[in-house]
Amino acid sequence: MGRARLAALIGAMLIAAPVMVAAQGVPLPQPAPKNRTYPPPRPPASLPTDSAGRPIPVRPGESVPYDGSQRALVDRVSNYLSTVQTLIGDFVQIGPDGGRTVGKFYIQKPGRVRFEYEPPSPVDVIADGSSVVVRDRKLATQDLYPLSQTPLRYLLADQIDLVRDTNLVAVSHDNTFVTVTIEERQILVGTHRLVLMFSAKDIQLRQWTVTDPQGYDTTVAVYNLDTTHRPDPSLFVITYQNNFQ
C-alpha cells in the first residue's frame, strides 16, 4: 500500500488502535454529490488560519509525564469523548510528505465514520461499525480492514476511559490546548503515537497527530463542528464485494 493511502487511514483515524494507531491503511470513497456546497469556514479562534480561512495544524508542544494530579483533565477529555455521539465537521489534513487535503467528516457512534476528501484526492474512508474501507473513486477500488485494528476505534467507541482503556503516556495543558498522548507498542510493528488536542476552555476536539513507527506524522485539524444533527445512515454503508487487502 502506498504511503499516501496509508496516511489517509492514519489521519482519518480520528483515532487510535489499541491506543494509538495499530493499523495503517486508508479507505477509498464514493463520489461526493456534485451539487454539494460547503458553508464558509469558521475555524475556532484557537487555531491559526491560512489565507482561505482554514485552520493550520500546529505541532503539539512537549508533554509532561502523566501523573495523578492531571487525572481531572483526563477525566474531562474521557467524558467529552463518551458524551459526543454524533459529530459533523470539516477537516484539514497534513500528510507525512507535507501535502494538504481537505474535506468533510461524519461520525455516528458506535463505530461509524465517513471522511470525504475533496478533489483532487480520490480517497474516502468509511467505517460501518465493524470494518473500515478505503475507497479510491478514481480507480474504483477499495481496501478493507477490521475496525478494531485501525486508529479509528477509540474515537468511535461508545464509551471510553483514557486511563483504563489506553496506554496514556503524557498529559499537558496551556491556555489554548489540553493535549493527551497515547502510545501502542507492538513487537512486529513498532510503536505508534497518537496526540489528541482539545480546546482548553471547553474541551472540544481540535486536532490529532498520528506518528507511525518510522516517525512519519499525519495531522488532522477539525472545525465547523456540529453535534446536534444526525448524519444520514447511508453515509456509513460499505459494499463488501470485491474488497482486497
C-alpha positions as protocol buffer text, in pm:
chain_id: "A"
residue {
  index: 1
  type: MET
  ca { x: 0 y: 0 z: 0 }
}
residue {
  index: 2
  type: GLY
  ca { x: 128 y: 346 z: -90 }
}
residue {
  index: 3
  type: ARG
  ca { x: 226 y: 592 z: 183 }
}
residue {
  index: 4
  type: ALA
  ca { x: -41 y: 838 z: 68 }
}
residue {
  index: 5
  type: ARG
  ca { x: -317 y: 586 z: 121 }
}
residue {
  index: 6
  type: LEU
  ca { x: -162 y: 476 z: 449 }
}
residue {
  index: 7
  type: ALA
  ca { x: -153 y: 836 z: 566 }
}
residue {
  index: 8
  type: ALA
  ca { x: -519 y: 875 z: 480 }
}
residue {
  index: 9
  type: LEU
  ca { x: -631 y: 599 z: 707 }
}
residue {
  index: 10
  type: ILE
  ca { x: -399 y: 708 z: 984 }
}
residue {
  index: 11
  type: GLY
  ca { x: -523 y: 1062 z: 962 }
}
residue {
  index: 12
  type: ALA
  ca { x: -878 y: 953 z: 934 }
}
residue {
  index: 13
  type: MET
  ca { x: -839 y: 767 z: 1241 }
}
residue {
  index: 14
  type: LEU
  ca { x: -990 y: 1031 z: 1411 }
}
residue {
  index: 15
  type: ILE
  ca { x: -811 y: 800 z: 1641 }
}
residue {
  index: 16
  type: ALA
  ca { x: -607 y: 510 z: 1776 }
}
residue {
  index: 17
  type: ALA
  ca { x: -559 y: 143 z: 1765 }
}
residue {
  index: 18
  type: PRO
  ca { x: -526 y: -39 z: 2090 }
}
residue {
  index: 19
  type: VAL
  ca { x: -443 y: 305 z: 2195 }
}
residue {
  index: 20
  type: MET
  ca { x: -280 y: 459 z: 1911 }
}
residue {
  index: 21
  type: VAL
  ca { x: -260 y: 358 z: 1564 }
}
residue {
  index: 22
  type: ALA
  ca { x: -235 y: -10 z: 1534 }
}
residue {
  index: 23
  type: ALA
  ca { x: -332 y: -44 z: 1178 }
}
residue {
  index: 24
  type: GLN
  ca { x: -240 y: 170 z: 889 }
}
residue {
  index: 25
  type: GLY
  ca { x: -449 y: 163 z: 584 }
}
residue {
  index: 26
  type: VAL
  ca { x: -685 y: 401 z: 415 }
}
residue {
  index: 27
  type: PRO
  ca { x: -1027 y: 377 z: 251 }
}
residue {
  index: 28
  type: LEU
  ca { x: -1148 y: 466 z: -91 }
}
residue {
  index: 29
  type: PRO
  ca { x: -1477 y: 665 z: -111 }
}
residue {
  index: 30
  type: GLN
  ca { x: -1794 y: 710 z: -301 }
}
residue {
  index: 31
  type: PRO
  ca { x: -1813 y: 1029 z: -508 }
}
residue {
  index: 32
  type: ALA
  ca { x: -1950 y: 1327 z: -321 }
}
residue {
  index: 33
  type: PRO
  ca { x: -2270 y: 1475 z: -469 }
}
residue {
  index: 34
  type: LYS
  ca { x: -2182 y: 1720 z: -744 }
}
residue {
  index: 35
  type: ASN
  ca { x: -2426 y: 1978 z: -614 }
}
residue {
  index: 36
  type: ARG
  ca { x: -2291 y: 1964 z: -259 }
}
residue {
  index: 37
  type: THR
  ca { x: -2193 y: 2306 z: -125 }
}
residue {
  index: 38
  type: TYR
  ca { x: -1989 y: 2396 z: 180 }
}
residue {
  index: 39
  type: PRO
  ca { x: -2060 y: 2680 z: 424 }
}
residue {
  index: 40
  type: PRO
  ca { x: -1787 y: 2940 z: 469 }
}
residue {
  index: 41
  type: PRO
  ca { x: -1522 y: 2802 z: 705 }
}
residue {
  index: 42
  type: ARG
  ca { x: -1547 y: 2929 z: 1061 }
}
residue {
  index: 43
  type: PRO
  ca { x: -1241 y: 2783 z: 1233 }
}
residue {
  index: 44
  type: PRO
  ca { x: -1204 y: 2827 z: 1609 }
}
residue {
  index: 45
  type: ALA
  ca { x: -1005 y: 3127 z: 1718 }
}
residue {
  index: 46
  type: SER
  ca { x: -764 y: 2899 z: 1900 }
}
residue {
  index: 47
  type: LEU
  ca { x: -616 y: 2768 z: 1574 }
}
residue {
  index: 48
  type: PRO
  ca { x: -413 y: 2982 z: 1331 }
}
residue {
  index: 49
  type: THR
  ca { x: -567 y: 3009 z: 983 }
}
residue {
  index: 50
  type: ASP
  ca { x: -440 y: 3040 z: 629 }
}
residue {
  index: 51
  type: SER
  ca { x: -546 y: 3293 z: 366 }
}
residue {
  index: 52
  type: ALA
  ca { x: -855 y: 3083 z: 286 }
}
residue {
  index: 53
  type: GLY
  ca { x: -967 y: 3084 z: 650 }
}
residue {
  index: 54
  type: ARG
  ca { x: -886 y: 2717 z: 708 }
}
residue {
  index: 55
  type: PRO
  ca { x: -713 y: 2612 z: 1030 }
}
residue {
  index: 56
  type: ILE
  ca { x: -341 y: 2544 z: 1013 }
}
residue {
  index: 57
  type: PRO
  ca { x: -248 y: 2236 z: 1217 }
}
residue {
  index: 58
  type: VAL
  ca { x: 9 y: 2314 z: 1483 }
}
residue {
  index: 59
  type: ARG
  ca { x: 284 y: 2096 z: 1622 }
}
residue {
  index: 60
  type: PRO
  ca { x: 197 y: 1974 z: 1972 }
}
residue {
  index: 61
  type: GLY
  ca { x: 421 y: 2112 z: 2246 }
}
residue {
  index: 62
  type: GLU
  ca { x: 632 y: 1894 z: 2467 }
}
residue {
  index: 63
  type: SER
  ca { x: 414 y: 1693 z: 2703 }
}
residue {
  index: 64
  type: VAL
  ca { x: 493 y: 1625 z: 3063 }
}
residue {
  index: 65
  type: PRO
  ca { x: 468 y: 1274 z: 3208 }
}
residue {
  index: 66
  type: TYR
  ca { x: 119 y: 1180 z: 3319 }
}
residue {
  index: 67
  type: ASP
  ca { x: 63 y: 1181 z: 3694 }
}
residue {
  index: 68
  type: GLY
  ca { x: -230 y: 1170 z: 3933 }
}
residue {
  index: 69
  type: SER
  ca { x: -266 y: 1549 z: 3951 }
}
residue {
  index: 70
  type: GLN
  ca { x: -365 y: 1552 z: 3584 }
}
residue {
  index: 71
  type: ARG
  ca { x: -639 y: 1292 z: 3623 }
}
residue {
  index: 72
  type: ALA
  ca { x: -908 y: 1563 z: 3630 }
}
residue {
  index: 73
  type: LEU
  ca { x: -806 y: 1680 z: 3284 }
}
residue {
  index: 74
  type: VAL
  ca { x: -804 y: 1325 z: 3150 }
}
residue {
  index: 75
  type: ASP
  ca { x: -1147 y: 1262 z: 3301 }
}
residue {
  index: 76
  type: ARG
  ca { x: -1283 y: 1572 z: 3128 }
}
residue {
  index: 77
  type: VAL
  ca { x: -1148 y: 1452 z: 2795 }
}
residue {
  index: 78
  type: SER
  ca { x: -1284 y: 1100 z: 2851 }
}
residue {
  index: 79
  type: ASN
  ca { x: -1624 y: 1245 z: 2940 }
}
residue {
  index: 80
  type: TYR
  ca { x: -1624 y: 1459 z: 2626 }
}
residue {
  index: 81
  type: LEU
  ca { x: -1534 y: 1165 z: 2400 }
}
residue {
  index: 82
  type: SER
  ca { x: -1802 y: 949 z: 2566 }
}
residue {
  index: 83
  type: THR
  ca { x: -2071 y: 1217 z: 2558 }
}
residue {
  index: 84
  type: VAL
  ca { x: -2040 y: 1316 z: 2193 }
}
residue {
  index: 85
  type: GLN
  ca { x: -2241 y: 1058 z: 1998 }
}
residue {
  index: 86
  type: THR
  ca { x: -2265 y: 1238 z: 1665 }
}
residue {
  index: 87
  type: LEU
  ca { x: -2023 y: 1482 z: 1506 }
}
residue {
  index: 88
  type: ILE
  ca { x: -2015 y: 1653 z: 1167 }
}
residue {
  index: 89
  type: GLY
  ca { x: -1748 y: 1895 z: 1055 }
}
residue {
  index: 90
  type: ASP
  ca { x: -1474 y: 1998 z: 815 }
}
residue {
  index: 91
  type: PHE
  ca { x: -1111 y: 1891 z: 831 }
}
residue {
  index: 92
  type: VAL
  ca { x: -767 y: 1984 z: 704 }
}
residue {
  index: 93
  type: GLN
  ca { x: -512 y: 1701 z: 686 }
}
residue {
  index: 94
  type: ILE
  ca { x: -135 y: 1733 z: 656 }
}
residue {
  index: 95
  type: GLY
  ca { x: 33 y: 1412 z: 541 }
}
residue {
  index: 96
  type: PRO
  ca { x: 387 y: 1288 z: 606 }
}
residue {
  index: 97
  type: ASP
  ca { x: 504 y: 1449 z: 281 }
}
residue {
  index: 98
  type: GLY
  ca { x: 358 y: 1789 z: 377 }
}
residue {
  index: 99
  type: GLY
  ca { x: 70 y: 1754 z: 132 }
}
residue {
  index: 100
  type: ARG
  ca { x: -254 y: 1918 z: 240 }
}
residue {
  index: 101
  type: THR
  ca { x: -601 y: 1777 z: 179 }
}
residue {
  index: 102
  type: VAL
  ca { x: -940 y: 1900 z: 297 }
}
residue {
  index: 103
  type: GLY
  ca { x: -1284 y: 1750 z: 327 }
}
residue {
  index: 104
  type: LYS
  ca { x: -1585 y: 1679 z: 543 }
}
residue {
  index: 105
  type: PHE
  ca { x: -1637 y: 1409 z: 806 }
}
residue {
  index: 106
  type: TYR
  ca { x: -1937 y: 1245 z: 972 }
}
residue {
  index: 107
  type: ILE
  ca { x: -1939 y: 1039 z: 1294 }
}
residue {
  index: 108
  type: GLN
  ca { x: -2221 y: 831 z: 1437 }
}
residue {
  index: 109
  type: LYS
  ca { x: -2130 y: 623 z: 1739 }
}
residue {
  index: 110
  type: PRO
  ca { x: -2069 y: 347 z: 1796 }
}
residue {
  index: 111
  type: GLY
  ca { x: -1823 y: 265 z: 1522 }
}
residue {
  index: 112
  type: ARG
  ca { x: -1938 y: 465 z: 1220 }
}
residue {
  index: 113
  type: VAL
  ca { x: -1747 y: 740 z: 1042 }
}
residue {
  index: 114
  type: ARG
  ca { x: -1702 y: 880 z: 695 }
}
residue {
  index: 115
  type: PHE
  ca { x: -1422 y: 1107 z: 572 }
}
residue {
  index: 116
  type: GLU
  ca { x: -1495 y: 1262 z: 233 }
}
residue {
  index: 117
  type: TYR
  ca { x: -1181 y: 1410 z: 77 }
}
residue {
  index: 118
  type: GLU
  ca { x: -1228 y: 1689 z: -174 }
}
residue {
  index: 119
  type: PRO
  ca { x: -1070 y: 1657 z: -521 }
}
residue {
  index: 120
  type: PRO
  ca { x: -802 y: 1614 z: -633 }
}
residue {
  index: 121
  type: SER
  ca { x: -779 y: 1348 z: -361 }
}
residue {
  index: 122
  type: PRO
  ca { x: -967 y: 1036 z: -480 }
}
residue {
  index: 123
  type: VAL
  ca { x: -996 y: 884 z: -131 }
}
residue {
  index: 124
  type: ASP
  ca { x: -1286 y: 834 z: 110 }
}
residue {
  index: 125
  type: VAL
  ca { x: -1268 y: 649 z: 442 }
}
residue {
  index: 126
  type: ILE
  ca { x: -1579 y: 473 z: 574 }
}
residue {
  index: 127
  type: ALA
  ca { x: -1642 y: 265 z: 886 }
}
residue {
  index: 128
  type: ASP
  ca { x: -1971 y: 82 z: 938 }
}
residue {
  index: 129
  type: GLY
  ca { x: -1923 y: -39 z: 1295 }
}
residue {
  index: 130
  type: SER
  ca { x: -1715 y: -348 z: 1223 }
}
residue {
  index: 131
  type: SER
  ca { x: -1498 y: -269 z: 922 }
}
residue {
  index: 132
  type: VAL
  ca { x: -1315 y: 26 z: 769 }
}
residue {
  index: 133
  type: VAL
  ca { x: -1289 y: 63 z: 394 }
}
residue {
  index: 134
  type: VAL
  ca { x: -1059 y: 292 z: 199 }
}
residue {
  index: 135
  type: ARG
  ca { x: -1215 y: 371 z: -135 }
}
residue {
  index: 136
  type: ASP
  ca { x: -1046 y: 518 z: -440 }
}
residue {
  index: 137
  type: ARG
  ca { x: -1302 y: 695 z: -655 }
}
residue {
  index: 138
  type: LYS
  ca { x: -1064 y: 728 z: -946 }
}
residue {
  index: 139
  type: LEU
  ca { x: -959 y: 363 z: -959 }
}
residue {
  index: 140
  type: ALA
  ca { x: -1295 y: 230 z: -837 }
}
residue {
  index: 141
  type: THR
  ca { x: -1116 y: 6 z: -584 }
}
residue {
  index: 142
  type: GLN
  ca { x: -1128 y: -32 z: -209 }
}
residue {
  index: 143
  type: ASP
  ca { x: -923 y: -185 z: 73 }
}
residue {
  index: 144
  type: LEU
  ca { x: -1098 y: -342 z: 373 }
}
residue {
  index: 145
  type: TYR
  ca { x: -967 y: -353 z: 732 }
}
residue {
  index: 146
  type: PRO
  ca { x: -1111 y: -461 z: 1068 }
}
residue {
  index: 147
  type: LEU
  ca { x: -1217 y: -152 z: 1260 }
}
residue {
  index: 148
  type: SER
  ca { x: -1055 y: -298 z: 1573 }
}
residue {
  index: 149
  type: GLN
  ca { x: -716 y: -275 z: 1403 }
}
residue {
  index: 150
  type: THR
  ca { x: -732 y: 88 z: 1291 }
}
residue {
  index: 151
  type: PRO
  ca { x: -669 y: 426 z: 1455 }
}
residue {
  index: 152
  type: LEU
  ca { x: -1043 y: 493 z: 1438 }
}
residue {
  index: 153
  type: ARG
  ca { x: -1157 y: 259 z: 1707 }
}
residue {
  index: 154
  type: TYR
  ca { x: -1109 y: 478 z: 2014 }
}
residue {
  index: 155
  type: LEU
  ca { x: -1269 y: 785 z: 1868 }
}
residue {
  index: 156
  type: LEU
  ca { x: -1569 y: 580 z: 1765 }
}
residue {
  index: 157
  type: ALA
  ca { x: -1612 y: 391 z: 2092 }
}
residue {
  index: 158
  type: ASP
  ca { x: -1947 y: 447 z: 2259 }
}
residue {
  index: 159
  type: GLN
  ca { x: -1778 y: 498 z: 2597 }
}
residue {
  index: 160
  type: ILE
  ca { x: -1408 y: 539 z: 2677 }
}
residue {
  index: 161
  type: ASP
  ca { x: -1191 y: 592 z: 2982 }
}
residue {
  index: 162
  type: LEU
  ca { x: -849 y: 701 z: 2859 }
}
residue {
  index: 163
  type: VAL
  ca { x: -675 y: 586 z: 3176 }
}
residue {
  index: 164
  type: ARG
  ca { x: -835 y: 243 z: 3174 }
}
residue {
  index: 165
  type: ASP
  ca { x: -869 y: 176 z: 2802 }
}
residue {
  index: 166
  type: THR
  ca { x: -549 y: 320 z: 2654 }
}
residue {
  index: 167
  type: ASN
  ca { x: -178 y: 339 z: 2716 }
}
residue {
  index: 168
  type: LEU
  ca { x: -182 y: 704 z: 2822 }
}
residue {
  index: 169
  type: VAL
  ca { x: 176 y: 827 z: 2845 }
}
residue {
  index: 170
  type: ALA
  ca { x: 151 y: 1207 z: 2880 }
}
residue {
  index: 171
  type: VAL
  ca { x: -87 y: 1493 z: 2954 }
}
residue {
  index: 172
  type: SER
  ca { x: -20 y: 1864 z: 2919 }
}
residue {
  index: 173
  type: HIS
  ca { x: -216 y: 2188 z: 2900 }
}
residue {
  index: 174
  type: ASP
  ca { x: -177 y: 2560 z: 2846 }
}
residue {
  index: 175
  type: ASN
  ca { x: -419 y: 2847 z: 2790 }
}
residue {
  index: 176
  type: THR
  ca { x: -510 y: 2715 z: 2446 }
}
residue {
  index: 177
  type: PHE
  ca { x: -497 y: 2335 z: 2443 }
}
residue {
  index: 178
  type: VAL
  ca { x: -528 y: 2026 z: 2657 }
}
residue {
  index: 179
  type: THR
  ca { x: -306 y: 1761 z: 2498 }
}
residue {
  index: 180
  type: VAL
  ca { x: -310 y: 1388 z: 2568 }
}
residue {
  index: 181
  type: THR
  ca { x: -59 y: 1142 z: 2425 }
}
residue {
  index: 182
  type: ILE
  ca { x: -128 y: 772 z: 2374 }
}
residue {
  index: 183
  type: GLU
  ca { x: 113 y: 503 z: 2261 }
}
residue {
  index: 184
  type: GLU
  ca { x: 80 y: 148 z: 2139 }
}
residue {
  index: 185
  type: ARG
  ca { x: 378 y: -80 z: 2123 }
}
residue {
  index: 186
  type: GLN
  ca { x: 369 y: -390 z: 1905 }
}
residue {
  index: 187
  type: ILE
  ca { x: 657 y: -634 z: 1875 }
}
residue {
  index: 188
  type: LEU
  ca { x: 627 y: -680 z: 1499 }
}
residue {
  index: 189
  type: VAL
  ca { x: 507 y: -333 z: 1401 }
}
residue {
  index: 190
  type: GLY
  ca { x: 680 y: -98 z: 1642 }
}
residue {
  index: 191
  type: THR
  ca { x: 547 y: 198 z: 1841 }
}
residue {
  index: 192
  type: HIS
  ca { x: 265 y: 425 z: 1724 }
}
residue {
  index: 193
  type: ARG
  ca { x: 190 y: 754 z: 1895 }
}
residue {
  index: 194
  type: LEU
  ca { x: -137 y: 946 z: 1897 }
}
residue {
  index: 195
  type: VAL
  ca { x: -151 y: 1307 z: 2020 }
}
residue {
  index: 196
  type: LEU
  ca { x: -503 y: 1445 z: 2073 }
}
residue {
  index: 197
  type: MET
  ca { x: -554 y: 1818 z: 2124 }
}
residue {
  index: 198
  type: PHE
  ca { x: -866 y: 1976 z: 2273 }
}
residue {
  index: 199
  type: SER
  ca { x: -956 y: 2339 z: 2335 }
}
residue {
  index: 200
  type: ALA
  ca { x: -862 y: 2424 z: 2694 }
}
residue {
  index: 201
  type: LYS
  ca { x: -1172 y: 2636 z: 2752 }
}
residue {
  index: 202
  type: ASP
  ca { x: -1445 y: 2388 z: 2666 }
}
residue {
  index: 203
  type: ILE
  ca { x: -1265 y: 2057 z: 2590 }
}
residue {
  index: 204
  type: GLN
  ca { x: -1370 y: 2035 z: 2226 }
}
residue {
  index: 205
  type: LEU
  ca { x: -1174 y: 1824 z: 1979 }
}
residue {
  index: 206
  type: ARG
  ca { x: -948 y: 2044 z: 1766 }
}
residue {
  index: 207
  type: GLN
  ca { x: -667 y: 1832 z: 1626 }
}
residue {
  index: 208
  type: TRP
  ca { x: -485 y: 1499 z: 1637 }
}
residue {
  index: 209
  type: THR
  ca { x: -147 y: 1378 z: 1514 }
}
residue {
  index: 210
  type: VAL
  ca { x: -54 y: 1016 z: 1447 }
}
residue {
  index: 211
  type: THR
  ca { x: 314 y: 920 z: 1433 }
}
residue {
  index: 212
  type: ASP
  ca { x: 394 y: 581 z: 1280 }
}
residue {
  index: 213
  type: PRO
  ca { x: 689 y: 358 z: 1384 }
}
residue {
  index: 214
  type: GLN
  ca { x: 904 y: 515 z: 1112 }
}
residue {
  index: 215
  type: GLY
  ca { x: 846 y: 862 z: 1258 }
}
residue {
  index: 216
  type: TYR
  ca { x: 605 y: 987 z: 988 }
}
residue {
  index: 217
  type: ASP
  ca { x: 336 y: 1228 z: 1112 }
}
residue {
  index: 218
  type: THR
  ca { x: -18 y: 1273 z: 985 }
}
residue {
  index: 219
  type: THR
  ca { x: -204 y: 1568 z: 1140 }
}
residue {
  index: 220
  type: VAL
  ca { x: -575 y: 1649 z: 1115 }
}
residue {
  index: 221
  type: ALA
  ca { x: -733 y: 1975 z: 1234 }
}
residue {
  index: 222
  type: VAL
  ca { x: -1114 y: 1989 z: 1258 }
}
residue {
  index: 223
  type: TYR
  ca { x: -1351 y: 2286 z: 1262 }
}
residue {
  index: 224
  type: ASN
  ca { x: -1714 y: 2389 z: 1200 }
}
residue {
  index: 225
  type: LEU
  ca { x: -1814 y: 2111 z: 1440 }
}
residue {
  index: 226
  type: ASP
  ca { x: -2183 y: 2019 z: 1473 }
}
residue {
  index: 227
  type: THR
  ca { x: -2303 y: 1781 z: 1744 }
}
residue {
  index: 228
  type: THR
  ca { x: -2677 y: 1846 z: 1701 }
}
residue {
  index: 229
  type: HIS
  ca { x: -2756 y: 1679 z: 1368 }
}
residue {
  index: 230
  type: ARG
  ca { x: -2757 y: 1304 z: 1299 }
}
residue {
  index: 231
  type: PRO
  ca { x: -2578 y: 1201 z: 980 }
}
residue {
  index: 232
  type: ASP
  ca { x: -2766 y: 1012 z: 710 }
}
residue {
  index: 233
  type: PRO
  ca { x: -2721 y: 636 z: 785 }
}
residue {
  index: 234
  type: SER
  ca { x: -2646 y: 572 z: 416 }
}
residue {
  index: 235
  type: LEU
  ca { x: -2314 y: 754 z: 458 }
}
residue {
  index: 236
  type: PHE
  ca { x: -2177 y: 456 z: 651 }
}
residue {
  index: 237
  type: VAL
  ca { x: -2278 y: 175 z: 416 }
}
residue {
  index: 238
  type: ILE
  ca { x: -1996 y: -46 z: 287 }
}
residue {
  index: 239
  type: THR
  ca { x: -2032 y: -269 z: -18 }
}
residue {
  index: 240
  type: TYR
  ca { x: -1824 y: -575 z: 59 }
}
residue {
  index: 241
  type: GLN
  ca { x: -1794 y: -721 z: -289 }
}
residue {
  index: 242
  type: ASN
  ca { x: -1451 y: -708 z: -448 }
}
residue {
  index: 243
  type: ASN
  ca { x: -1262 y: -593 z: -140 }
}
residue {
  index: 244
  type: PHE
  ca { x: -893 y: -665 z: -117 }
}
residue {
  index: 245
  type: GLN
  ca { x: -609 y: -605 z: 126 }
}
